Amino acid sequence: MNLNQNVKEVPRINLFEINQATNKFAFDLYKQVQSDKGNLFFSPASIITALAMVYAGARGKTEIELAKALNLTLRQEDLHPAFAKWISELIEDANQSRNQLNIANSLWGRKGFEILPTFLNLLTENYGTELKEIDFDLPSEAAEQINNWVAQQTENKIRDITNPEMFDSLTRLILANAIYFKGAWKSPFEEYDTHDAPFTLEADSSGQTVQVPLMSIEEEINYSEGEDYQAIELPYVGDKFSMIIFLPKKENVSGFKQLFSKRDGENTLEKFEQTFTLENFTGWRPKHTEKVKVYVPKFKVSADLELVTVLRELGITDAFSPDDANFAGISDKEPLYISNALHKAWVEVNEEGTEAAASTIFAVALGLAMTTIPQPKIFRADHPFLFLICRKYTNNILFMGRVMNPLES
């Protein structure tokens, strides 16, 4: 990220608010998209960073709605330096622990469109943006330029996030975020311990399974369990980032334990998701070291989210209305609104570690107690589960998702 060399020092309480706001937003967002079928994956860190840049230009009721949806109480002048510090600390921790974390932001403006210098300076100083002029009247070329930038920032994992149909004569500005993470496991899985095994697709009585490559390792790791779930924390090298996996319990290989009273068509993971709040995540996350025999499938997951509907459900409405949006902080020459909001994410998990990437695009248009036991715990993720990629000691959620079928990418 091309921030100034000296990121401003900010009060730790402001950083704490950013931590809380981003994680609360992650779970609010998950609640809105969890009804989608199949595998799911997204980066709340990417989406909220892009929204923070949008928020910098919002005024009036639009600003109030964004602040409420993003759980923000800091004043604008305090918020953006805190975001800059939050991002710089994430990247610094990744570099020090020999993981790779890239977070980049960019701003693409129509040639001749006058953007307020205060807005440009704020984004440059706090988000490392550099304004690039672009001709949206040549939509194929505009899409190619933006897609090439996103691909470059994400090691070619996120491609073709935009398309020419997004751009027309009313398009004034594109705000983009890209995030890329690559981490090696602190204790890698051995390839010779990976074997095909059945994975139950749904937590129902049908017992339908597919054969998947199931990795295994026995290790001292953070572990927790409750009546309805097991959870493990798999650290990456350097011990500053980790993947946390929440696995609803099942009774045996052929049938899932009836943890809840079920209606027809419901499965155990869906019911578990209803209880998976930020408060429960904080209380349930693994904290105590146990010897655990871990079985986790190799998988690749990618997902596309059209964010306009999702963000409307979170209370951001005026920003998407040509009549009601107020982005006077971006330009005082023309009325603006958000015409498109897109998110694309990808992750691969294998014996060596994890590689994940995501990008978010906003288009702005002209508007008219532990006990020692002799045997290891068994954690066998051979049925649907949730997972998060986090900064370990602050619980910053970079990525979040679920695996319903490891064979479907």
C-alpha positions in Angstrom: 0.0 0.0 0.0 1.5 3.3 -1.1 0.9 5.3 2.1 3.1 8.1 3.2 6.2 6.8 4.9 5.1 8.2 8.3 1.6 7.0 9.1 0.1 9.3 11.7 0.1 8.0 15.3 -3.5 7.6 16.5 -4.9 6.9 19.9 -5.2 3.1 20.6 -8.9 3.6 21.5 -9.5 4.7 17.9 -7.8 1.6 16.6 -10.0 -0.4 18.9 -13.1 1.2 17.4 -11.9 0.3 13.9 -11.3 -3.3 15.0 -14.8 -3.5 16.6 -16.5 -1.8 13.7 -14.9 -4.0 11.0 -15.7 -7.2 12.8 -19.3 -6.1 13.6 -19.7 -5.2 10.0 -18.3 -8.7 9.0 -21.1 -10.5 10.9 -23.8 -8.0 9.8 -22.8 -8.7 6.2 -22.6 -12.5 6.7 -26.1 -12.5 8.1 -27.3 -10.9 4.9 -25.6 -13.3 2.5 -25.7 -16.6 4.4 -29.1 -17.5 2.8 -27.2 -17.9 -0.5 -26.8 -21.6 -1.4 -23.5 -23.4 -1.6 -20.0 -22.2 -0.8 -19.4 -18.6 0.3 -16.4 -16.4 0.7 -15.8 -12.7 1.0 -13.4 -10.1 2.5 -15.1 -7.8 5.0 -11.8 -6.0 5.3 -11.9 -5.1 1.6 -15.5 -4.1 1.6 -15.3 -1.8 4.6 -12.1 -0.2 3.4 -13.8 0.7 0.1 -16.8 1.9 2.0 -14.6 4.1 4.2 -13.3 5.8 1.1 -16.9 6.4 0.0 -17.8 7.6 3.4 -15.1 10.3 3.2 -17.1 12.0 0.5 -20.6 11.5 2.1 -22.5 14.4 3.7 -25.8 14.9 5.4 -28.2 11.9 5.7 -26.0 9.8 3.4 -23.1 10.2 5.8 -25.3 9.3 8.8 -26.6 6.1 7.1 -23.1 5.0 6.2 -21.8 5.6 9.7 -24.6 3.6 11.3 -24.2 0.7 8.9 -20.5 0.6 9.4 -20.8 1.0 13.2 -18.7 4.1 13.2 -18.7 6.8 15.9 -15.4 8.6 15.2 -15.4 11.9 13.5 -14.2 11.9 9.9 -11.0 13.7 10.8 -10.2 10.9 13.3 -11.6 8.0 11.4 -9.4 8.0 8.3 -6.1 8.3 10.1 -7.2 5.4 12.2 -8.0 3.3 9.1 -4.6 4.1 7.7 -2.9 3.0 10.9 -5.1 -0.2 11.1 -4.1 -1.1 7.5 -0.4 -0.3 8.1 -0.3 -2.5 11.2 -1.9 -5.4 9.4 0.7 -5.2 6.7 3.6 -4.8 9.1 2.5 -7.8 11.1 2.3 -9.9 7.9 5.8 -8.7 6.8 7.3 -9.5 10.2 5.8 -13.0 10.3 6.9 -13.8 6.7 3.4 -13.9 5.3 2.4 -11.8 2.3 -0.4 -9.2 2.7 -1.1 -6.6 0.0 -3.8 -4.0 0.5 -4.2 -1.4 -2.3 -6.7 1.3 -3.1 -7.2 3.3 -6.3 -9.3 6.1 -7.6 -10.3 6.3 -11.3 -12.0 9.6 -12.4 -13.6 10.6 -15.7 -11.4 13.0 -17.7 -12.4 16.5 -16.9 -14.5 15.6 -13.8 -13.6 18.1 -11.0 -13.0 16.3 -7.7 -12.6 18.4 -4.6 -8.9 18.7 -3.6 -9.8 18.0 0.1 -11.3 14.6 -0.9 -8.3 13.7 -3.1 -5.8 14.7 -0.4 -7.7 12.7 2.3 -7.7 9.5 0.2 -4.1 9.9 -0.9 -2.8 10.5 2.7 -4.8 7.8 4.4 -5.6 5.2 1.7 -2.6 5.5 -0.6 -4.8 6.3 -3.6 -3.5 7.9 -6.8 -6.1 9.5 -9.1 -6.0 7.9 -12.6 -7.9 9.6 -15.3 -10.0 7.3 -17.5 -12.3 7.6 -20.5 -15.6 5.9 -19.5 -16.9 6.7 -22.9 -14.7 3.8 -24.1 -16.2 1.2 -21.7 -14.2 -1.8 -23.0 -10.9 0.0 -22.5 -12.0 1.4 -19.1 -12.9 -2.1 -17.9 -9.7 -3.5 -19.1 -7.6 -0.9 -17.3 -9.4 -1.4 -13.9 -9.4 -5.2 -14.3 -5.7 -5.2 -15.0 -5.0 -3.2 -11.9 -7.0 -5.5 -9.7 -5.3 -8.6 -11.2 -1.9 -7.1 -10.6 -2.7 -6.3 -7.0 -4.1 -9.8 -6.3 -1.4 -11.9 -8.1 -3.9 -12.5 -10.9 -6.4 -14.3 -8.6 -9.2 -11.7 -9.1 -9.9 -11.1 -12.7 -12.6 -9.4 -14.7 -14.4 -7.8 -11.7 -15.7 -5.0 -14.0 -17.4 -5.2 -17.4 -18.0 -2.6 -20.1 -21.8 -2.5 -19.2 -20.9 -0.8 -15.9 -19.8 2.4 -17.6 -21.8 5.0 -19.5 -21.9 8.7 -20.0 -23.0 9.3 -16.4 -20.1 7.4 -14.8 -17.8 9.8 -12.9 -15.6 7.9 -10.5 -14.5 4.3 -9.5 -13.2 3.6 -6.0 -11.4 0.2 -5.8 -9.9 -1.9 -3.1 -7.8 -5.0 -3.5 -6.5 -7.4 -0.9 -4.2 -10.4 -1.2 -3.0 -12.8 1.5 -0.6 -15.7 1.3 0.3 -17.6 4.4 2.2 -20.8 5.1 1.0 -23.0 7.9 3.1 -22.9 11.0 2.9 -26.7 11.0 2.3 -27.8 7.4 0.3 -30.8 6.5 2.2 -33.6 4.8 1.0 -34.6 1.3 1.4 -38.3 2.1 -1.1 -37.9 4.9 -3.8 -36.6 2.5 -6.2 -39.2 1.4 -9.6 -39.2 -0.3 -12.5 -39.5 2.2 -16.2 -39.0 2.1 -17.6 -35.5 2.8 -21.2 -35.2 3.8 -22.8 -32.5 1.7 -25.8 -31.6 3.8 -26.7 -32.1 7.5 -29.8 -34.0 6.7 -31.0 -37.6 6.7 -30.0 -38.2 3.0 -26.3 -38.8 3.9 -25.2 -37.7 0.4 -21.4 -37.7 0.2 -18.6 -36.8 -2.2 -15.0 -38.0 -2.2 -12.6 -35.2 -1.3 -8.8 -35.0 -0.5 -8.8 -34.8 3.3 -5.6 -33.5 4.9 -4.6 -34.6 8.4 -2.1 -33.7 11.1 -1.8 -34.2 14.9 -0.7 -31.1 16.6 -0.8 -29.0 19.8 -3.2 -26.2 18.7 -5.9 -23.9 20.2 -9.1 -25.8 20.5 -12.6 -25.3 21.9 -15.9 -27.1 21.8 -19.4 -26.6 23.0 -22.6 -28.7 23.0 -23.1 -27.9 19.3 -19.7 -27.2 17.8 -16.0 -27.8 17.7 -13.5 -25.1 16.8 -9.7 -25.0 16.0 -7.2 -22.3 15.2 -4.6 -23.2 12.6 -1.8 -20.6 12.8 0.3 -19.4 9.9 4.1 -19.1 10.2 5.0 -16.2 12.5 2.0 -16.9 14.7 0.3 -13.5 13.9 -2.4 -14.7 11.5 -4.5 -17.8 11.6 -7.5 -19.7 10.2 -10.3 -20.4 12.6 -12.7 -23.2 11.6 -16.0 -23.8 13.3 -17.5 -27.2 12.8 -21.0 -28.1 13.8 -20.9 -31.5 15.6 -22.3 -34.6 14.0 -23.2 -37.9 15.7 -21.5 -40.2 13.2 -20.4 -40.5 9.6 -23.8 -41.4 8.2 -26.1 -39.0 10.0 -25.9 -35.6 11.7 -26.8 -35.2 15.4 -30.1 -33.4 15.8 -28.7 -30.4 17.5 -31.8 -28.3 16.9 -35.4 -28.9 16.2 -35.3 -29.0 12.4 -37.9 -28.2 9.7 -37.9 -29.9 6.3 -35.0 -28.6 4.2 -32.9 -27.2 7.0 -29.5 -28.5 7.8 -27.3 -28.2 10.9 -24.9 -25.7 9.4 -27.7 -23.3 8.6 -29.0 -23.6 12.1 -25.5 -23.0 13.5 -25.1 -19.9 11.3 -28.1 -18.4 13.1 -26.2 -18.5 16.4 -22.9 -17.4 14.9 -22.8 -13.8 16.1 -19.8 -11.6 16.8 -20.4 -12.1 20.5 -20.5 -15.8 20.2 -17.4 -15.8 17.9 -15.5 -13.9 20.6 -16.6 -16.4 23.3 -16.3 -19.6 21.2 -13.0 -18.9 19.4 -10.3 -21.4 20.4 -8.2 -20.2 23.4 -6.8 -23.3 25.1 -4.1 -25.6 23.7 -5.0 -29.2 23.2 -3.5 -32.1 21.2 -5.8 -32.4 18.3 -6.0 -34.8 15.4 -7.1 -32.5 12.6 -8.8 -33.5 9.3 -9.5 -30.7 6.9 -10.3 -30.9 3.2 -8.3 -29.2 0.5 -10.5 -26.7 -1.2 -10.8 -23.7 -3.5 -13.7 -21.3 -3.2 -14.6 -18.2 -5.2 -17.6 -16.0 -4.9 -19.1 -12.8 -6.5 -21.3 -10.5 -4.4 -23.5 -7.8 -5.9 -23.4 -5.4 -2.9 -26.1 -2.9 -3.7 -29.0 -5.1 -2.4 -26.9 -6.4 0.6 -25.9 -2.9 1.7 -29.5 -1.6 1.3 -30.6 -4.3 3.7 -28.0 -2.9 6.2 -29.6 0.5 6.0 -27.5 2.2 3.3 -30.2 3.5 1.0 -29.6 7.2 0.1 -26.2 6.5 -1.3 -27.7 4.4 -4.1 -30.5 6.9 -4.9 -29.9 9.4 -7.7 -32.4 11.7 -6.0 -31.3 11.4 -2.3 -27.5 10.7 -2.3 -25.3 13.4 -1.0 -21.6 13.2 -1.9 -20.9 16.8 -1.7 -17.5 15.9 -0.2 -16.4 14.5 -3.5 -17.6 17.2 -5.8 -19.6 20.4 -5.4 -20.2 20.7 -9.2 -22.5 17.7 -9.9 -24.9 15.5 -7.8 -23.5 12.0 -7.4 -24.7 8.6 -6.3 -23.3 5.0 -6.2 -24.5 3.2 -9.3 -22.7 -0.1 -8.8 -21.1 -2.0 -6.0 -19.3 -5.3 -6.7 -17.2 -7.7 -4.7 -15.2 -10.7 -5.8 -13.2 -13.1 -3.6 -11.1 -16.3 -4.0 -9.3 -18.7 -1.6 -7.3 -21.9 -1.9 -6.4 -24.1 1.1 -3.8 -26.9 0.7 -1.1 -28.7 2.6 1.3 -25.7 2.5 -1.1 -23.0 3.6 -3.6 -20.5 2.3 -3.8 -18.1 -0.6 -6.7 -15.6 -0.6 -7.6 -12.5 -2.6 -10.6 -10.1 -2.9 -11.5 -6.8 -4.6 -14.3 -4.3 -4.0 -15.5 -1.8 -6.6 -17.8 1.2 -6.1 -18.9 3.1 -9.2 -20.0 6.7 -8.6 -22.3 8.2 -11.2 -24.0 11.5 -12.0 -27.4 11.6 -10.5 -30.3 13.4 -11.5 -10.5 -24.5 32.6 -8.2 -27.0 30.6 -7.8 -30.7 31.6 -4.9 -32.9 30.3 -6.2 -36.1 28.5 -4.3 -39.1 27.3 -5.8 -39.2 23.8 -6.0 -36.3 21.3 -9.2 -34.6 20.4 -10.6 -35.5 17.0 -11.5 -32.6 14.7 -12.8 -34.1 11.4 -14.1 -31.5 9.0 -15.9 -34.0 6.7 -19.1 -32.0 6.6 -20.0 -28.3 6.0 -18.1 -25.8 8.1 -17.4 -22.1 8.6 -13.9 -20.5 8.5 -12.3 -17.1 9.1 -8.8 -15.8 8.3 -7.8 -13.4 11.1 -5.1 -11.5 12.7 -4.6 -13.6 15.8 -4.4 -11.3 18.8 -6.8 -8.6 17.7 -9.3 -10.9 15.9 -9.2 -8.6 12.8 -11.3 -10.6 10.3 -9.7 -10.4 6.8 -11.7 -13.1 5.1 -14.8 -15.1 6.0 -16.7 -18.0 4.4 -18.1 -21.5 4.5 -17.5 -24.7 2.7 -20.6 -26.7 1.7 -18.8 -28.8 -0.9 -14.9 -28.7 -1.2 -15.2 -29.9 -4.9 -17.1 -26.9 -6.0 -14.9 -23.9 -6.7 
